[in-house]
Amino acid sequence: MARIHLDGVGHSYDGGRTYALQPADTLFEDGRTYALLGPSGCGKTTMLNIVSGLLFPSDGRVRLGERDVTRAAIADRNIAQVFQFPVVYRSKTVFGNLAFPLKCRNWDKPRIERRVSEVAELLGLTARLGRSARSLTADEKQLISLGRGLVRDDVAALLMDEPLTVIDPQMKFDLRRRIKQANERTRHTVIYVTHDQNEAMTFADEILVMQAGRVIQRGAPAELFERPLNTYVGTFIGSPGMNFLPATQEGATVLIGDAVIRSDVRAPVDGTLTVGVRPEHIRLSQTGAGLPARVVAVQDQGNVRVLDVELAAGGRLKAKLPREQAIPAGEVRIVIPAQHAHIYADGVRADV
């Protein structure tokens, strides 16, 4: 295992005219699990490939522990990588696939058998060890790809690039659970690339949200959900994402229309003011204070329902209600609890 430090690392594919990964410092601590989260083209795979050695950075240095490996070959970094499409040796059995990295390191047969047995049990592959890899399902093949990384005892870090993309949706949950359990046992430093926020939120100790070659915000899943740094993170994290409504300020009070949302703002907020609120935190009432509105559509998602709500003053928002809660008919009042109302100025969280 190793601490990974990208010291001022950036990369341009066109000689410096544009950067796929903007130069910056990024640190991955030893033994923790990280997710690089963002849309296609945001730089997450570029960062991963720089760590693995598939790509040499245009700028900066890559350090694994105390070693500078910026120009080191892949084989000299002791990093295992699991790709989007599972890579297996079709002519070998499951045992042969898992044992292959150990045979290349000249381990003796009893030691190989012990280690393969341990990893197979960890991943639920024990009953399949004698089967040909040719006959396996996509999720089983991906487990073998993972197992080839876990089976080694010299791995500094385990990198995963969209490993569940080709997996059947019904199998993703189980495979994600197995990967997480395996890492809790082995405690590798793991960097996991995904565009799927659910994968990132359920898998990683810490998420790095990326946009246009930059890490916009990093933190624990709960932190990103509860306190997004800007409207991009607020929209990207959550299903549906955070609502943003235009607001005004009068002294210590922030209002949407005539409704008081916050009355504890310590200083004037410069810039265009918006209030962010998660759909989960919105309350509906047919009486009392709040924003006049009406429900225009309902999406049934099983245990919850997502409401599309049109405000009388203009604009729309999403509200997320437990299934057992009745949906009021006719005009409703939207109540935004002050503790869940986040203030943004020009799209950036205001420290109020």
N, C-alpha and C positions, 0 to 999 in steps of 0.2 A: 504494500500500500504506500501511497505517497501524497504529499501536499503538492498541488499543481499551481504554479504561479505564471500567469501570462503577463509579463512585464512590458507594458507599452506595446502590446502585440496588436498589429493591424494587418490587413491584406488587401491588395489591389490586383486585379487580374489584367489590368491594362496599363501597367507602368506608372501608376500613381495618379492617373486622371480622375478615376473614381474609386472609392473604397467599398468593397463588399463587407468588410469588417473594419470599423473605425478604430484607430489606435487607442488603446485604453489598458488599464491595469485590471485584471480579473483574477480572483483567488478562489481556489477550491481546496477546502481543508481535508485533511486525511480522514478517511473512513466515513464521510458523509455522502448522501445521495442528492444529486442536483438534477434539475430539469432545465434545459434551454427551451423556452416556449416562445413561439411566434409564428407568423404566417410564412409561406414560401418566399424565399429571397431576402429574409431579414438578416442572414449571416450566421445562423446557428450551426449549420453543417460545416461551413467554412471554419468556424471556431473549433468544432470537434475534430476536423481533419488536421488542423494545425497541432492540436494536442497529440494526436496519434502518430504524426509524422508523414501522413499522406500528402501533406502540403507544407511547404516552408513559408513562413510569414514574410511579407514585404518589410515589416517594421517590428522592432522589439525582440524580446528573448522569451523562450519557453524554459521553465525550470521545473524539474521533477525532484522534489526534495531539495537537496543541495546541488544537484547536477544541472548544468546548462545543456539542454538537449535540442537547442534550436535547429541545429543542422544534423542531428543524429539520425541514423536510419531507423526505420520502424522496428527492426529486430533488436536494436540497442535500447529501446525504451521500455520493454517488458509491459506493453499495454495490450489488452485484449479488446477487440471491437466486434460488436454484433450489428449487422447491417439490416436494412429494411427487408431485403429478400434473403431468406435463410440460405446459408451456404453449408452443404453437407457433401460428404464423399459417398456418392450413391452406390459405389461398388463395395462399401464396407458396411458392417453391422453397426448398430448403435454403440456397442462396446468399442468397436474399432474406431469410430469417429471420436469418441471421448478419450480414447487412449492415445490417439495419434500425436497430440502435442507432447505427451510424456515420453513416447518412444523417440521422438526427435531430440529429446533431452537426455536420452540414454538411461532412463530409469530402469531398474530391474523389474522383472515380471511380477513378483509378489507385491512390490510397492505400487506398481501400476494398477493391479487388480484391487488393492485396498482403496486407493484413491478414487478410481472410477466407480466402485461400489458406493462410496460415501456420497459422491456428487449425484449419481443416479437416484439414490434414495431421496436426496434433498429435492430433486426436481420431479420425482414421481415417475422415473423412467426404468426402474428396476425390472419390471416385468417385460420390458421391450429390449433389453440389452442384446439378446440374441437375434433380433429381427433385422432384416435388411433395411437400410435407410431409404431405399427406393420405394418402400411400401408405406412410408409414414405420412401423416397429415401435415399440413403447413405449420400448425402450432407445435407439433412434436418435433419437426425439423428446427423450428426456432429455439425450442428448449435445448436441442443438441448444440446449436450455435452458442447459446449461453453457457452450456455445460463445458464446452471446450475452453472458455475463458476462466470459468470457476475451478476447473480441475487443476490448473497450474498453481504452484505455491509461490511463484516469483512475480505475480502480476502486480504492477504498481497501480493500475487503474483499469476500470471496465467502462468502455464507451459503447453507447447504444444509439443507433441512428434510426429513428422511427421503426422500432422493432415489431410493432403490432399492426402496422398498416395493412398487411396482407392476411391478417388473421380474421377468421369469421367473428362477427360481433358477439355471438353467443359464447365464444371461447375466450374473448379478450379478458373478461373479468378474472377467470380462473388462471390464465397465463400471467396476468399482471400480479395476482396474488402469489403465485409460485416464485416469480422473479423477486418480489419484495421479501418474501420469507427467506429465500436463498441469500439475499444480500444482508439481511439481519443476522444471519449466521456467520457469513464470511467477512462482513464489514469492509468490503472494498470501497475505494473512492469511486463513485459511479457518476458519470455524466450522461444524461438521457435526453436525446433530442426528440421533440414532438411538437406538432401543431395543435394537439388535442389537449385542451385545458383539463379535462377530466382525468386523463392519464397523468398529467403533471401534478395535479392537486392531490391525487390519491397515492402517488408513488414517491414523490421527492420530499426530502427534509427542507430543501430550499429551492425556490424557483427563480430563474433569471428571465424576465420578460424582455424580448428583443424587438426592435423596430429599426429598419433602415441601417443595419450594421452596428447598432448600439444596444447596450443593456440599459433599458429605460428604468427598470426597478427590479430589485432582488429582495427576497425575503421569504419567510415561512408562508405556506398557503393561506393561513388565517389572516396574516398581515396584509397580503395582497388583496384579499377579499374585503377586509374591513376598512383598510386605509390606502386605497390606490393613490399613487403619487400624481397621476394626471388622468385626463379623460380617456386617453388611449388604453391605459391599464384597466380603468374602470369598465370600459366597454368590452375589452378582450376577456377579462376574467368574469365569470358568472354566466349563468344560462337561465334567462336572458341576462345581458349585461346591465350595468348600472344605468339608471335614468338620469338625464341631465336636463334641468329646467331653468330657463332664464329667470334671474332674480334681481332685486334692487336692495340697496342698503340705506337705512336711515339711522344714523348714529350707531348704536350697538345692535340694532335690529336688522335682520335680513328677511325680506318678504318675497313671496311669489304672488303677484297681483296684490290683493289686499290682505292675504293670509300671512300671519307672522309664522316664520319657520324657525328662526333662531333669534334670541334676544341677549346673547352673551358675547357678541363679537367685540374684541378688545380694541381694534383699530380699524381705520378705513381700509378697504380692500381696493387696490388699484387694478384697473382692467375690467374687461367684460365679465360680469358676475354670473355664475351658474351654481345651482344646488344639485348635488349628486345624491341619489338615494337608491338603494338596492330594491328590486321588486319584492324580495322577501320581507322587507321592513315596512312596506306600505300597508296602512290599515284603511278599511272602508267602513263608512258609517252613513246612515240615512238622516241623522240629526246632528246638531251641534256645529262646531267650527270645522273649517277645512276648505279644500278647494272644490268648488262645484264641478261635477263631471258626470259622465255616463259611460257604462260598459258597452262597447261596440262589438266585441268578439271574445270568445272563450276557447282556449286550447286545452283539451283534456290530456294530461300527461300521467294518468294513473293515480298516484297518491297526491298529486297537486294539480291545480289548474292555473293556467297563466291567462290573465285578463288583459285585453287591449282596451285602455281607458282613454277617452277623449275629454280633455278639459274644456269647460265652458269658456274660459278665457283664451283658448287656442293651444294647440300642442297635444301630444299624446305621450302616454307612459305605459309601462308594463307593471302589473301587480301579480304577485304569486301567492295563492291562497291554499291552505290545506283542503283536501277534498271534502272533509266533513263540514267545512264552513259554508254557509249559504251565501249565494251571490245576490245582493240586493237588486231589485228591479227598479227601473226608472232612474231619477236623479240620485246620485250618491255624493258623499263628501269624502275627499281624499285627505287622510291625515298622515303627515310625515313626522314621526317622532324626532324631537330635537337632537337626541343622542345619535341618530342615524342620518342626520342631514349634514352632508359634507360640502364645504364651500370651496369653489374653484374660481380662480381669476385667470382669464385668458387660457383656460384649459389646464392650469396647473394648480395643485392643491395649495390653498392659502393657510398659513399657520395662524389660525384664529382661535 
